[in-house]
Amino acid sequence: MITLEDRQRIAQLVQEAHRDGARLRCACAEAGITARTLQRWQCTQGLVTGDRRPGAERPLPGHALSEQERAQILQLANEPRFAELPPARIVPMLADEGVYIASESSFQRVLRAHGQTRHRGRPKAPQRRRAPSTHLASAPRQVWCWDMTYLPAQVLGRWFHLYLILDLFSRKIVGYEVHDTDNCDHAAALLRRTALAEGLHGLDRQHRPVLHGDNGSTFKATTVLAMMHWLGLKASYSRPRVSDDNAFVESLFRTAKYRPQFPAKGFADLEQARAWASSFVRWYNHDHRHSGIRYVSPAQRHAGADRGILQARHALYLRARARNPRRWARDTRNWNPISVVTLNPERNTVITTVTGSPHKTRPAA
């Protein structure tokens, strides 16, 4: 924005150059403006009043949120059940209750205006990761991911070990165990128990899941490989020296360790660690609205109930747009179910061949 003093100075210099024989267009270009800009200044008293945009009166749009709606957004966002959730999860949960007030961006703007969108928690800024060999899942029990993470004890240098198996398609935790030692026998027992719980004995061997894990010695031990062969699981491993080939499980571990209920000073004993793991898995499977599967819970998607829920949300949004169409510049939010989930989508041609269009899914949790 050019101030009034600068406008007057530029106009004076351009007029002097023009009187001395310079073309008006070239003189204006040297001053950093166009000839049309100088003409507008001269015709609209721009050299007297200056730029009037900062003081212009801007009427409030007719489809803007009312004060009552803003107050309702603040009241809902500060309810105990929503106090730790972002707008991206609050709005879908309200939609499941048949309530629509405003979009996620409107929630975000209202909360920002009242200073309630500041950074909280201990997570670091996200970093870009490489992606390698491709696995596709279009239904539960097609691709499983598993890994082990350390749970700190209150005694410095002591750790508990959380073994966990995640269904790639539904993001449901289908198996987990917590132990005080890292042993391949624990991993083999977890595989056997999870296969029984998920009914793999009723599937043909060629239709049993791919089990993707890292290159840790526990998951490549002979005991584990023998159990995988006996269960008919197909092994898949991360590439050597690549730490992010198992992104979905790593993202889940991050979600777990930054939950408010995770003890910052560590677990007192093995029983406390197991009780926390049981509580977290129950919350994650049944209460957590997962951003990677259109904000339904993993248990709902695993059971196939997500399609009905997303259809109900779509119908609710259509009714909301019909009530106030001026608030919707484009289509309503996309509530179509995620049909295919990819693990390490290295080659888009593979995905396009199966799905008909390139598709990538973020390993969000």
Summary of the structure (lengths in Angstrom):
residues: 365
radius of gyration: 29.2
end to end distance: 43.9
largest distance: 94.8
contacts: 989
relative contact order: 0.11
helix: 45%
strand: 12%
